[in-house]
Amino acid sequence: MDSIVHHVPEQDPVTDHDSLVCHTARFETSWPKPATAIVAGHGELDAANGIEFVNYALRNSDKTRYLVADLSGLTFFSTAGFSALHTLNVQCVSGDIRWALVPSNAVNRLLRICDPDSALPICADVAAALTAVQADPPRSLKLVAEPR
């Protein structure tokens, strides 16, 4: 009887799922597609763990093209958490990582005050965020006039 050989694609060196407990928060990462990370936060994001969240979210930035920060599981979000999101935004822009944020009610409360113009890329849920980050990027405005 002939044996059947199945080709199994090589696994990405990034694990499919991992987590980290940091003070009053738990962070988890899943990889639904290659180069696409969903980093979820549960609990509280504040001065005790804001920078750790950014470091955790970007620890595989060399393998990440799309990032969803799913903070829908946060029950507390401080101004230090907002500062962490600003840092994440700057790092993603400089690293050419398309990202989106899924906020919880606690995150939304603070964003209404600290980000009233919605400068951060906010989406209603993870599915919408995945669609948004993988869509064609918006065209940038050219702010410098060219000589005639």
C-alpha positions in Angstrom: 0.0 0.0 0.0 1.3 3.4 -0.9 2.0 5.8 2.0 0.5 9.2 1.8 2.8 12.1 2.5 1.3 15.4 3.7 3.3 18.5 3.4 3.1 20.5 6.7 4.2 24.1 6.3 7.0 25.3 8.4 5.8 27.0 11.6 6.6 30.6 12.2 9.1 31.0 15.0 6.6 33.2 16.8 4.3 31.0 19.0 0.6 30.9 18.2 -0.4 32.1 21.6 1.4 33.3 24.8 0.6 35.4 27.8 2.2 37.5 30.6 0.9 38.5 34.0 2.2 42.0 35.0 1.0 43.5 38.3 -2.8 43.8 37.9 -3.0 43.0 34.2 -2.7 39.9 32.0 -1.5 40.4 28.4 -2.0 37.7 25.8 -0.9 37.5 22.2 -2.4 35.4 19.4 -1.4 35.2 15.7 -4.5 34.6 13.5 -2.3 35.0 10.4 1.4 35.4 9.7 2.6 38.9 10.6 -0.7 39.7 12.3 -0.8 39.9 16.1 -3.7 40.4 18.4 -2.5 41.6 21.8 -5.2 41.5 24.4 -5.2 43.2 27.8 -7.2 42.1 30.8 -7.5 43.8 34.2 -5.9 47.2 34.9 -3.5 49.2 32.7 -1.8 52.0 34.7 1.6 53.3 35.8 2.6 50.0 37.2 2.4 48.2 33.8 1.9 50.6 31.0 5.4 50.5 29.6 5.5 46.7 30.1 2.3 46.5 27.9 4.1 48.4 25.1 7.2 46.3 25.4 5.1 43.1 25.4 3.0 44.3 22.4 6.1 45.1 20.4 8.5 42.3 21.4 8.0 40.6 18.0 7.9 43.8 16.0 10.4 42.5 13.5 7.8 39.8 12.5 4.7 42.0 12.9 3.1 44.0 10.1 -0.4 44.3 11.6 -1.2 44.7 15.2 -4.6 44.8 17.0 -4.5 46.1 20.6 -7.6 44.5 22.1 -8.1 46.3 25.4 -11.8 45.4 25.6 -10.9 43.3 28.7 -9.6 46.2 30.8 -11.6 47.2 33.8 -9.4 50.2 34.7 -7.4 52.5 32.4 -5.3 55.4 33.7 -3.6 58.4 32.1 -0.4 56.3 32.2 -2.3 53.8 30.1 -3.1 56.5 27.6 0.6 57.5 27.6 1.4 53.9 26.8 -1.0 53.9 23.9 0.6 57.1 22.6 4.0 55.4 22.8 2.7 52.3 21.1 1.3 54.5 18.3 4.7 56.3 17.8 6.6 53.0 17.8 4.1 51.4 15.3 4.4 54.4 12.9 8.2 54.3 13.1 8.2 50.5 12.6 5.7 50.6 9.7 3.2 48.5 11.7 -0.4 49.1 10.9 -2.3 49.0 14.2 -5.8 49.5 15.7 -7.3 49.7 19.1 -10.3 47.9 20.5 -11.2 49.8 23.7 -13.2 48.7 26.8 -15.7 51.1 28.5 -12.9 52.1 30.9 -10.6 53.0 28.0 -13.4 54.8 26.1 -14.1 57.0 29.1 -10.5 58.2 29.2 -10.1 58.5 25.4 -13.1 60.9 25.4 -11.0 63.3 27.5 -7.5 62.6 26.3 -8.2 61.9 22.6 -11.3 63.9 21.8 -10.4 64.1 18.1 -9.9 60.3 17.8 -6.3 60.5 16.6 -5.8 56.9 17.7 -7.0 54.2 15.4 -10.1 53.0 17.3 -12.4 50.1 16.1 -15.5 48.6 17.7 -14.3 45.0 17.8 -11.5 42.7 16.9 -13.0 41.7 13.5 -13.3 45.4 12.5 -9.8 46.1 13.7 -8.3 43.2 11.7 -10.2 44.5 8.6 -9.0 48.1 9.2 -5.3 47.2 9.7 -5.2 45.0 6.6 -7.1 47.5 4.3 -5.2 49.7 1.9 -3.5 52.5 3.8 -5.1 56.0 3.4 -3.2 58.3 1.1 -1.0 60.7 2.8 -1.4 64.4 2.2 1.6 66.1 0.6 2.3 69.2 2.7 5.2 70.6 0.8 4.6 72.4 -2.5 6.7 71.3 -5.5 8.5 73.9 -7.5 6.8 74.7 -10.9 
